[in-house]
Amino acid sequence: MIRVENLYKSFDNKTVLKNISVEFEKGKTNLVIGRSGSGKTVLLKSIVGLFEVDRGNIYYDQRNFVKMKPKERKNLRKEMGMVFQGGALFDSLTVEQNVGFQLKLFTNKTKQEIAERVSFCLDRVKINKESFKSFPSEISGGMQKRVSIARAIVLEPRYLFCDEPNSGLDPETSLVIDNLIHEITIDLDMTTIINTHDMNSVMRIGEKVFFISEGKLQWEGTKDEIMKSEDKHLQNFVFANNMYKKYR
Amino acid sequence: MDFFFHVGRYFLFLGRVFSKPERKKIFFRNIFQEIGTLGVNSVGLVIIMSIFMGAIITLQMVYNLTNPFLPVFLIGLGNRELLILEFSSTILSLLLAGKIGSNITSEIGSMRVTEQIDSLEIMGINSAEYLIFPKIIAILFIFPFLYILSVFFGLVGGLVVGTSFGAISPTDYINGLQHAFIPYHFSFSIIKMLFYGFLIATIPSYYGYYVKGGAFDIGKASMSAVVNTDILILVFDLVLTQLLFK
């Protein structure tokens, strides 16, 4: 479980996050939705500590991340996995080296054990063996995202963060990525937070949905409740697509 | 104010760079990789530049020092002193700041804008130490060798061109090289190279590490990194010459 309390974050006197308080549940896919520029990415990056918050607290299962010393934060980060918008794979390393990177650095596993774990994780995200030796630039965007997921789960993290995992992907690949993240969340009993503005993802895997508008938490509920919500901001966002108006 | 902001952030950045490596084995492997990328890949450029500079210095000496009252061996001596004291250390470093510096800024800058550095941080890795510390060690290790290589090929270039143009005999040239040699000049330049190497490794890394934006900003950062490194090399040349060469 991750709990955010009264979070504020500003850049150059512009307040981006205003008094955000949310609780992300364990074993569920928690989706943060909102327009581009609403503060979703800033919220996610503040939660993982890439941005220092101005005010507020972030609890990882009762451990206050904001008040932690650098060494404690470093240790906690070994329990995190993150899938970035662009994949953020290391372009000088092959697919298998990317996935095995943390195993080499943080574990005492033998080469054989590392190879087995890497192979397991890549199989889990359905990457075929022929691509193991490829560099990120040699594989498709969808495959890069899947490798990124494999890299994020290689140390079996307790917390998974995904920043717009479907951006730039076709609907079919998006479906694969969504299902994959959902399955892994259940299998590993992780607390997963996904930033997205893709309503298809919301309707597929949005067990808990948080709607951010202009840096504030505007609404929260489940994917079923979202259609019945009377919140005007949320309606404008959700029903921007006519398909969902018909669905309603 | 901007100047003080950058100076302050640069020293804080160095504080992060000089941290204990996560895994020594990986750290040493990265050092060897950087020696290859930043050092060995520069050997060709150093040799070509040094040969031509040695040759040009010799020809300039021949054209400007032709005087019956001056011994001919002064050409070899002048070439040696110019190479040892300034060209193979300072001028070479100015050129390497362009080659190696822009390489470092664009590599680290690309990693920044594609979130690869954020990715390292999320893994609990000190990205500054992991990416930059091996580069500093590699450059400090390889720079004295590049200096020695440059002096050698500069002298060879001078010998080949000077003798083939009939301006000086090989014996006079070699006599000039051996005349009044002061070994301290060599040590002085090696010390300078270590300072320059440190600047070339850290300033472009700093610019790359804090770049924001996209390809255009990486280009701008590379340019600023090279210009500022060059200026600081010249400032350090002045200061070190004053301090160490009295």
Interface residues (C-beta under 8 A of the other chain):
Chain A: K45 V48 G49 L50 K74 N75 L76 R77 K78 M80 G81 M82 F84 Q85 G86 A88 L89 F90 D91 F101 Q102 K104 L105 F106 F161
Chain B: E22 R23 I26 S110 T114 E115 Q116 D118 S119 E121 I122 M123 G124 I125 N126
